Amino acid sequence: MKTRIFFVDDDPMLLASTRRQLRRKLADCELLFFEKATDALEAMASAPAQVVLSDLRMPEMDGAEFLAKVAEQYPETIRLAWTGQSEIDQLNQVFETAHQIFSKPCPTDSLLEKVTNATKAANQPIADRTPLTPKVCGDLAVVKIGKTLSP
């Protein structure tokens, strides 16, 4: 069975670019792309993804809310967040629900490494999974409970 990976971002150009960059490199995975978090949740209901990668800042339902719903309904799904704008409040909201948070744009090799590591983790029993590290990657710095966490 192919690992299902959902990419959720309201930027169609970014989704198209990501599709072009990764489709051959992740040929053993089923890659699905959504411009709306609500559409991704509907798709999860019929065939859950093992990995989701979501932008944080989106209209209708933002990435923090989307990833929280995925965590609640599909706790076995690996949840990645990426953002082009690192607003502290939003990052703090997603910090508990995302397994890894990183900045975008993300170089292809780096994105491929993160997604590949996530698929490896997703294919392990939950009890055997090791945390994806670092939790915060790239140029992001997250303030969490009075601490600044940097990559």
Residue, then its C-alpha position, 0 to 999 in steps of 0.5 A: m500500500k502506498t503512503r498517502i501524503f496530503f499537502v494543504d496550502d491555499d497557494p495553487m502555485l506553491l502546490a503545483s511547484t511542490r507537485r513537480q518537485l516531489r512526484r518523481k522523487l516520491a513515486d512510491c507515495e500517493l501525493l494529494f494536493f488541496e487548496k482548502a483544509t476543509d477539502a483535505l478533511e473530507a478526503m481524510a474521512s474516506a481515505p486517511a493520509q499517513v502524513v499531512l503537510s499544511d500551511l498555517r495561514m489559510p482562509e476559512m480554516d487555518g493550518a493550526e485548526f486543521l492540524a488540531k482536527v487531524a490530531e483529534q480524529y486521526p492521531e496516528t497521522i504524522r502532522l507537518a506544518w510549514t509557514g512563510q510567516s512565523e507569527i508567534d501566536q499561530l506557531n504556539q497554537v500549532f506547536e502541540t499538534a504538529h510533529q514538525i514545523f518549518s519555514k517555506p519556501c523550503p529547498t527541494d532537498s530539505l522538503l524531500e528529507k522532511v517528508t521522507n522522514a515523516t513517511k518512515a515514521a508513519n509506517q512504524p507502529i505508534a509505540d515504536r515511533t521516535p520524534l521527528t527532530p528538530k521540532v522547529c526547522g529552518d529560520l523559525a524561532v518559536v516562543k513557547i512557555g517563556k522560552t525561545l526555541s531556535p533550530 
